[in-house]
Amino acid sequence: MSDLQPHKTMTDEYKGNKIFKIYKIDDEGNEIEKYGTIVSFGVNKAKYILENIDSIKEFVEENS
């Protein structure tokens, strides 16, 4: 997936709940502030993603 923009991941907190975040970075590795977050989700959504990872991979392969 070399066509993806530079990005990093981190865990953060939103309204007292842990979230996982993927965000765009600049040339120095800093988060791009405006519209930098690509996706963020909590533990329950993460469980659904993991449960369906093969279907997600198939979706990407069929539509890239």
N, C-alpha and C positions, 0 to 999 in steps of 0.2 A: 504494500500500500504506500509506495513511495510518493504518490501524488498528494499526500496529506500535508497540510501546513504544519510548521513546527508547533509542538504542543507538549504539555506535561499533565500529570495527574496529581491529585492531592485529596486528602480527606479534610472536611470542613464541618461546620455546624450551622444548621438553619433552624430557628425556633426551638432550640434545645435538642434537636435530633442530628445524628451524624449523617453526612452526605458524602458521596464520592463525586469528584468533579474532574472533568477533562477541560482544559482551557488552552487557548492560543498564547504563544509567547513571542516576544520580539527577538531581535538578534542577540541581545544580552541575556536572554533566558527569563526575562521578567514578564509577568502576565500583562497582556494587552487589556487595558481597563475597559474601554467601550466595546461592548459585544464580544468580550474575550472568552466567555464561557461557551463551550461547544455543547456540553451536556452535563447535567448533574442529577443525581438521584439518590434515594435513601436505600436502606437495607432491604426492604420488601421488594422494591423494583429490581434491585440487584439480584435477588433470589430468582425472580421471574426471568431475568436476562440469562442467568446461568443455566436455568432449567431448559431454555430454548436456544442456547448458543448455536447449535447445529443448524437450526432453521434460520437464524440470523446470518450465519456464514453463507448458507445457500442463497438467501435473498441478495446478499452483496455480490456473490459470484454471478447470479443471473442478471443483475441489473447494473453491472459496472461496465 
